[in-house]
Amino acid sequence: MIDLALHRVGVRSTHLHVASMGAVALCIMLWIRAKTVDQEQRGNAERRALFVGLWPPTLWLMGDSLRDRE
């Protein structure tokens, strides 16, 4: 159902696969940045990196489902 809506809007599997890889890069950058902030803010920075790190599998699987529709 969601894949049909995304397909109608014009989102293609390549878009979601690129977004997935971008989320991996963003997670790594946020994790590195978390190591440079002071101890008081480090917990929030690490949680932010972990939160972004949960996106890639979802985006990749949504891209796979759109690829099957194309």
C-alpha positions as CSV (number, residue, x, y, z in Angstrom):
1,M,0.0,0.0,0.0
2,I,2.8,2.5,0.9
3,D,4.9,1.3,-2.0
4,L,2.0,2.0,-4.4
5,A,1.5,5.5,-3.0
6,L,5.3,6.2,-3.2
7,H,5.3,4.9,-6.8
8,R,2.4,7.2,-7.8
9,V,4.2,10.2,-6.3
10,G,7.2,9.4,-8.4
11,V,9.6,8.0,-5.9
12,R,11.8,5.2,-7.3
13,S,13.8,2.4,-5.7
14,T,17.0,4.2,-6.5
15,H,15.9,7.2,-4.6
16,L,15.3,5.1,-1.4
17,H,18.6,3.1,-1.8
18,V,20.5,6.4,-2.1
19,A,18.7,7.8,0.9
20,S,19.6,4.6,2.8
21,M,23.3,5.0,2.1
22,G,23.0,8.7,3.0
23,A,21.6,7.7,6.3
24,V,24.5,5.4,6.9
25,A,26.9,8.3,6.2
26,L,24.9,10.6,8.4
27,C,24.9,8.1,11.2
28,I,28.7,7.8,11.0
29,M,29.2,11.5,10.9
30,L,26.9,12.0,13.9
31,W,28.7,9.2,15.8
32,I,32.1,10.8,15.1
33,R,30.8,14.2,16.2
34,A,29.4,12.7,19.4
35,K,33.0,11.8,20.3
36,T,34.0,15.5,20.0
37,V,31.4,17.1,22.3
38,D,31.8,17.4,26.0
39,Q,30.7,14.6,28.4
40,E,27.5,16.4,29.4
41,Q,26.1,16.4,25.8
42,R,27.6,13.1,24.6
43,G,24.7,10.9,25.6
44,N,22.2,12.9,23.5
45,A,24.6,13.0,20.5
46,E,25.1,9.3,20.7
47,R,21.4,8.7,20.9
48,R,20.9,10.9,17.9
49,A,23.4,8.9,15.9
50,L,21.7,5.6,16.9
51,F,18.3,6.9,16.0
52,V,19.5,7.8,12.5
53,G,21.2,4.4,12.3
54,L,17.8,2.8,12.5
55,W,16.7,4.3,9.2
56,P,18.9,2.5,6.6
57,P,17.3,-0.9,6.8
58,T,13.8,0.5,6.5
59,L,14.7,2.7,3.6
60,W,16.5,-0.1,1.8
61,L,13.6,-2.5,2.2
62,M,11.1,0.1,1.0
63,G,13.4,0.6,-2.0
64,D,13.4,-3.2,-2.7
65,S,9.6,-3.3,-2.5
66,L,9.4,-0.4,-5.0
67,R,11.9,-2.2,-7.3
68,D,9.6,-5.2,-7.3
69,R,6.7,-2.9,-8.4
70,E,8.7,-1.4,-11.3
